Amino acid sequence: MGTIQAEDGLMPIPLEGFEDYEDIPGAAEILSFHPEHVRKLIRRGDLKAVKWHNKWVIHRQELRRYQRAWIEARGRSSLRGEE
């Protein structure tokens, strides 16, 4: 991601130094979640994010960590259902 869309939708904001980060729509696409669900995960502290130019951005490594934890938790719960 080279830019993120400004809140007003008018001008993209360059992401110098933030090439390894995704904004909420990008994170939602990677995680296959609705953007509002990503915001909820950030509010609950389940997904670590930083505010940059009034936008939340999430490091891709954090997205991978969350994906692994989510898959592992779902795998365990489906195994429990089979017992």
C-alpha positions in Angstrom: 0.0 0.0 0.0 1.6 3.3 -1.1 -1.2 5.6 0.0 -4.3 5.6 2.2 -7.4 7.5 1.4 -8.0 10.6 3.5 -11.0 10.6 5.8 -12.7 13.2 3.6 -12.1 11.0 0.5 -10.4 13.9 -1.3 -6.7 13.3 -1.3 -4.6 10.2 -0.7 -2.0 10.4 2.0 1.4 9.1 1.2 2.7 6.3 3.4 6.4 6.9 3.5 7.8 4.6 6.1 4.5 2.8 6.4 4.8 0.4 3.4 4.3 -2.6 5.7 1.0 -1.3 7.1 -2.6 -1.6 5.9 -5.5 0.8 6.6 -8.8 -0.6 7.8 -10.2 -1.4 4.4 -7.0 -3.1 3.4 -6.9 -5.1 6.7 -10.6 -6.1 6.2 -9.8 -7.4 2.7 -6.8 -9.4 4.0 -8.8 -10.9 6.9 -12.0 -11.3 4.9 -13.9 -9.3 7.5 -16.2 -6.3 7.2 -14.3 -3.0 7.9 -16.5 -2.3 10.9 -15.5 -5.7 12.4 -11.8 -4.7 12.1 -12.6 -1.4 13.9 -14.3 -3.4 16.7 -11.2 -5.7 17.0 -9.0 -2.6 17.3 -11.3 -1.1 20.0 -11.3 -4.3 22.0 -7.5 -4.5 21.8 -7.6 -7.8 19.8 -5.8 -6.2 16.9 -3.0 -3.8 17.5 -3.1 -0.7 15.4 -1.7 2.8 15.4 -3.3 6.1 14.6 -1.5 7.9 11.7 -3.0 11.1 10.2 -6.3 10.4 11.9 -6.4 6.9 10.3 -5.9 3.5 11.9 -3.1 1.5 10.3 -2.2 -2.1 11.2 1.2 -3.7 10.5 1.0 -6.7 8.2 2.9 -8.8 10.7 0.1 -8.1 13.2 -2.5 -9.1 10.6 -0.6 -12.4 10.1 -0.5 -13.0 13.9 -4.2 -12.4 14.2 -5.0 -14.7 11.3 -2.9 -17.5 12.8 -4.6 -17.1 16.2 -8.1 -16.9 14.7 -7.5 -20.0 12.5 -6.1 -21.9 15.5 -9.0 -20.9 17.8 -11.5 -21.9 15.1 -9.8 -25.2 14.6 -9.9 -26.0 18.3 -13.5 -25.1 18.6 -14.5 -27.3 15.7 -12.5 -30.2 17.2 -14.3 -29.7 20.5 -17.6 -30.0 18.7 -16.6 -33.4 17.3 -15.8 -34.9 20.7 
